[in-house]
Each structure stands twice: as C-alpha cells, then as structure tokens.
Amino acid sequence: MTYKVGIVGTGAIGWRIIKEMDEHKDFEVAGFAKSSTGGRFKQLVSKYPFYVSKNINMEKYSFDDMLIRLKSRKADFDKNNPSGHLIDLLLEVDIIFDATPGKMGIKNKLLYEHEILNQKREEIGLKPLKVIYQGGESPEVAESSFIANPCYDKVSNESLNQRVVSCNTTGMGRPLYSLLQNKNIPDIDRAYNTLVRRSIDPSSKKGSFIDAFKAEANSHHGHDLNTIYPNLKIGTTAFAVPMSHFHGHSLTVLFKDNIESEDVEELLRKDSRIAVINPPGLFSGDLFEISRQFWNQDSFVVAAQVKKMCDFDDSLEILLAVPQESIVIPETIDCANALLTNKSKKQSMDTTNDLLEIPVIKQQLEYELTP
C-alpha cells in the first residue's frame, strides 16, 4: 500500500523530507504547504503540488474563518498555480509532516485535530489525520517523543501523532540507547553532556555571532532526553558558537562499576546510525568535508569517539559530532512507518538506512577517520 504524505514547511528539515519521501516506494508526496515563496519554493513548486498555508491562531478563529482566510490568501499565489490551500491538502493525505519553525506546530495542531476537518475526512473515506512534529515543539504537542531505536515498538497504528526530537536530543539518544539496553556492561549511574551548538543554520540570513559565545546551564536538552529515557539522570549545558555546520557534544557517562572504552566502542559500532571514529582530535571540518565530498553534505549518522575520563575507571567521555540538518531525517521516516505500516522496527530501519545509503556513509566515515 502507498500512503499519501503532505509536508507543511520547507526549511532545512522539510525539503529533505520531501526529497526522501519522493524516493520511498511506500509513500507518495501529495504536495507541500507554504506561506511564502521564499527559500526553496521555486525548486519545489516545479516538481510537487503546492498548497497555500497561513499562520493563524485557531484558538481565536473558527474553522470557517480559516477556510475564508486561506481562500483569500490563495488569490495572492494564483500566478504560481497553487493546487489549493492547506485544508485541501489535509483532505487528501494520510499523514502530515509538520516541519514549520518551532512553536508553530502547536498552533497548527488545532487545525489538524479540528472536529470539522476530521468529519470531512470521514465523509470522503479517510482515516483520522496522522501528524509528525519536529523537536522545536514542546513535548506536549504529541502523544509521545520519538527516536527510532528506543521508541519504535511503543508506537502503534492507533497513534495519531508523534514528535521526532531535535537533532541534539537525537545525537545524545542514539549512543545512550546502546548503553542503556545492553546487559553486558555496567548500569549507568548518571550522565552529563556539554553541547557546543552551531549558532545558526547555513541558509539563514538572520545573522550570527562573530566574536562571542552564548552559554546556558541546565539547558532544555537534558529535560527533552528524559521524554525518551525518563529514568536517566542527565544534565546538560549548552554553548552556541560561531559556526553553521555540526553540533559538538562531550557526553560524560558515569557507570555503577568499572568500564572499558573498548567495550563501549564495540557496542556503539553495532548501531547502524553511529560511526565510531578515532582521530587524534575530533574536528568537525573533517566530517563536513567528507560529507560534502561523498553525499552532498548530508550524512545522517552521529560520529562518536570514546575516551577514558582521565584515569577514572567508572566513567567515559564520548565525543559526538551531530549533523544538525540531516540526523532526524531517518528517525522521521521510521516514525511514519511506525504510525502507518505494519513493518517491524528492524524492517523499517533497514529500509530507511538503505534508502539514505547510511551503511555506506557509516563505513566511509569510520574508514576515513580511524588511523
């Protein structure tokens, strides 16, 4: 069965979702919705149906008001031959990927779940609309938060929505899954993570830091990770620095007994979406250059280097490089599979990995960055 998908928002995440959904045999891109002609609009509208959206507070306006405003807004885009407005798209698809800027998804949720919309869907033979939100939204936007490995089997076809967590939370969540679920290594006592975040996306025109950094103690990332691992004791500090590609992490894990770095390396290497590397020093420029050379800048995997914390026998430092523009794309595809299909977790992750050529990426990174 082929499922129809719609994408609302075409920023760094949205246009990548469109691209990968277009190549996925189980999904068909019915169209994308956008409120402006900026960004990648011209590139996308030449290939995919376009629907007009409008930022609106559904708590203030009725469904009919929304319909009127969208129809009025549509007239502004007639020269671009829109296929309709957002509500038309919502009455055509099985699932919506909401990739709008943070805090807009929670407003759109009022429309996606509106009683009149779902009555109309039922009248034309469609099931209730499924929605995937992104990590810029608060956890309350969806039934639960999602990273493929720890969460896939908790999602059923009865679920209506999920929130794929942010790039940084995904970057921390992947290696921690391997450590938390393996019984051959000591239990984790607690973890602490320092993030060095890129201050701005490469395509942003908003400006960035030039000679400054921004720091935040007890940042939201640790609290967000607790939506995936509620029993994990973890704290995070975040720095934003003048760069645009990759986030850097220093994840310190304290175990309840002695631990060997080689055991953790072996464990992480088994994760299909972690590249275990061992360069003299982790340099994000190397990762970006390899990604640009082989995969047009998207690598999807988190690169990890495992080191002992001084001479402490019960702790390790795991340095992580997180490709912020692409790391959540495989999780988003798996999330759609979990909501719509009967694929097992392994079937979904294997299919997604093959679609994105992740096994080749992982192998190449490990080869290039391990002496």
N, C-alpha and C positions, 0 to 999 in steps of 0.2 A: 504494500500500500504506500502511496505517495502522499505526504502531508504538505498542505499549503502553509507557507510562512510569510509573515509580514514583519518589516523592520521599521521601527519608529526612532529616528535619529541616525545620522550617518557620519558621526565623528570617528575617532580612532578605532573604536570597537565596532560601531555599526556597519561601516563599509566593509570591514573584514568579515563580519558575519554574513553579509550579503554575498561576498565573493565565495566563501566556503560552502554556504548553503546551495549556491548555484551549481557547485560541482558534486554535491552529495546526491547519491541515487535515490535516497528515501525522502527527499524534500524538494519542493518546488517554490521558488521565490515568486509570490503573487504580486509583490510590489513593496515600495518603501514610502514612508510618510515623512515630510519635512516642512518646516515653517518658513524656510528661506531658500534662496538659490545660491547660497554661499557654499564653501567647502568643495566637496566632490560632486556637486549637483549635476554639472554638465556631463561628467563622465558617466554617472549612474543613470541619468534620465535617457541617455541614448540607448540603454540596454534593458532597463527594467521599468515597469509601470510605476508612475509617480502619483502619490495622493497628497493632497494639501492638508496640513495639520495647523493647529493654532494653540498657543499656550493659553489655557483658560482655567479658572478656578471653578471646578464643578460643584463646590460647596455653595457657591454664590449663584450659579446659573443652572437652569434646568436642562434636561436632555434636549428639549425642543429649541432652547436658546442656543445650545451648542451646534445643533444642526443648522440653524439660521446663520450663525456666525461663520461656520465652515463653508456654507454655500456662498456667502458674501465674499469670504476670503478667496474662494476658488476663482472668482472672476479676476482677481489680481494676477493669477497664474495662467490664464487661458492661452497665452502665447506659447506656453510650454506644454500644451496639450495634456493636462492632467487627466488621469483616468477617473478621478472623483476626489472626494475628501476622505478624511481619516475614517469616518464611520462606514463608508463604503468598503474600505479595506478590512475593517473589523467584522464586516458581514460576509467576508469571503474566505478568511484564513482559519486554520486550526490552532495556530499559535502565533503570538506576537513576541518579538524580541524588543524590549524597550531599552534602547541604548541612548536615551536622552541624557543631557547633563544632570549631575546629581541634584536631588531634591525635586526634580520634575516628574519622575516616575510615580511618586506618591500622589501627585495631583492627577496624573493620567489614570491611576488605578480606579479612581471614582468613575471614570468613563468606561474602562474595561469591564468593571463589575456592575455597571448600571443595569437595573432590572429591565428597563425598556429594551436596551441593547440585547440582552440575553433572551428576552421574549421574542424579539425579531429573529435572532439566530435559531431559536427553537422552531419558529414558524417555517423557516426555509430548510429545516432538517439538519442544522449544525449543532454539535455538542457545545456545552459551555466553553467560552474562550479560555485558552491557557496562555499564561504570560511568564516570561523570564525577565527579571530585572537585573541590573548590574550593581556592583558593590558601592557605587556612590550613594545609593539609597540606604536609609536606615534599615536594620534587620526587620523592623515591624512591617515593612511593605509586603512581605511574603509569608507563606506558611513556615518556611524554614530557609536557612542558608545552605549553600551547595558548593562542595568541592567533590570531584568525581569519586575518588577512591573511598573516602570515609562516608559519603552521603548517598551514593547512587542507589543502594539497596533499601534506603529508607523512604525513597520516593516511589509512589505508585501512580498508575494511570488515573486514579481518583483525585490526585492532587491537581489543583488549579494553577498554582504558581510556585515559583522558586526565585531565590535571589542568589546569583553567582557572585561570590565575594570578590573583593578588589584584587588587583594584581599583587599587592604586598601581602595580603592575607593568604592568597593562593600560594605565593612563594614560600611563606612560612609553613603553610598547611601540608604541602606535599612531603617534605622530609620528616615532619613530625608524625605523619601517618605511619611511615615505615618504622619509626622508633616506638610508637605507642602500641602498635598491633603485634609486634614481634616478641615472642616469649623467650627467645634465646639470649636476650640482653637484659640488663637490669632495668627495673622500672624507673621512669623519670620522676625525680623529686619536684623540680621546678625548672622553668626556663626564663631567660631574659634575652630580649632582642633589641639591638640598636639598628635603626634604619637610616641609611643615607639616601634620601629621596631626590630624584630629579625634580627640579623646581617647576618645570613647565613642559608641556608636550612639544615635540619638534615643530608641529604645524601651527602652534598658537602664535597670535600676533599681540598678545596682551602684555608682553614684556616679561623680564625675568630679573633675578639677582645678578649683579655683575661682580661686586666685591663685598659679599655678605652671605651669611647663612641664617637660617631660621631653625630654632630648636623647640621641641615640645616634649616635656617629660610626661610619663603616663599617657602616652598617645592612644588614640582610639583603636589602633591596630590589634593590641592585645585583647581588648574587650570584644572586638569583632571576631577574633580567633576563637573566643570562648563560645560563640554561636555554633562553631563546628565541634570543638572539644570542650564541653562545659566543665569537665573536672580537672583540666590542666591549669596549673598555677603558672601564669606567664605575665610578665610585664614588658612594656616596650617604650623606647624613647625614639623620637623621630627628628632627624635633621633634614632640612631642604637645602640643597647646594646648587651652584651654577652649572648644571648640565641638563641635557634633554633626553638622553638615551640610557636606559637601565636604572634600576634602583640597586643599591648595595645593602646587604644585611650582615650583621655579625650576630649569629644566633648562638647563645651560650646555653648549653643544656647540662643541668646537674642531675646526676643519677643517684640512686639509692645504694649503689655498690660500685666497685671499680669497673672501668670500661676501657676497651682498647679502640683506638681510632680505626684500626684496620677492620674490626668487626662492623663498625658503623659504615665505613666506606663500602664494604661488600654488600651491606643491607641496602644502602641508598642506590647502588649501581643496579639493583634489580628493579628499581622503579623505572618504568618506561619513559617517564617525563622528567627525569632528573639526570643531568650529565655530571658525573663525578670527575672532577679535574684536579690536577695537582701542579699548577705552575709555581714558579718561585714566589710570585705575588699575584693576587687576583687583580687584573687590570681590565676594566670594562671596555676600553678601547679595542682590546684584542677580540673580545666577544662580538662587539659591534662590527668590526672589520670582517670577521669570519662569516657572520650572518649576512652582511651586505654582499660578500663575495659569492656565497652559495645559495641563499634563499631570499634575496631581495629584502633583507633586513628583518624578516620575521623568523624567530627561532622557536617559540612556543615552550621551550623547556627552561627549567631553572638550573643554572650551573652551580654546583656545590663543591667546596673544598673543605675537608675535615682536618682539624688540627687539635692537638692537645692544648689545654689551657695551662700554660707554664708546666709545672710538674705535678699538677693535681690529677690524682688517679681516678677521681669520680666525676670528672666534667670534661666536656669537649666544646670547642668553638667550631661552628660550621659557617663558613663564609658563603654567602649566596649572591648571585647576580640574577636579577629578575627583569626580563624583557617586558616592560610595562605595557607596551602596545599590543602584545600578542599572547601573553601567558594565559589569559582567561578564555581564549577562543576555543581550545579543545574542551574545557570544562563546560562552556556554553552549549556546544554541540551535544556533549554527553547528557547535559541537563534536558535538552529537547527529547533525546531518546528515552530518558527515564520517565518523562511526562506523557509521552505519546505511544511509544512502541513496547513490544514485549522482549526486547533484547536484554540479555544478561549484562552485568557490568563489564565482564571480560569482552563480550561481543561488541558492546558499544565502544569501549576504549580502544580495542584493537582496530575497529573500523575507522574511528576518528584518527588514530595515530597514522594509519596507512594513508588516509585522505590528506593529512597535513605533512606527510613524509617525515614524521617525528623520529622513527628509528634511524634514518639516515642522518638527521641533524644531531641526534644524541651521539651516534658513533663518531661523526666527524669532529664534534667539539671535544670529545674525550681523547681522540687521536691527536688533534692539533695542540691541546693544552695540557698534555701529560708528558713529561720528559721521558 
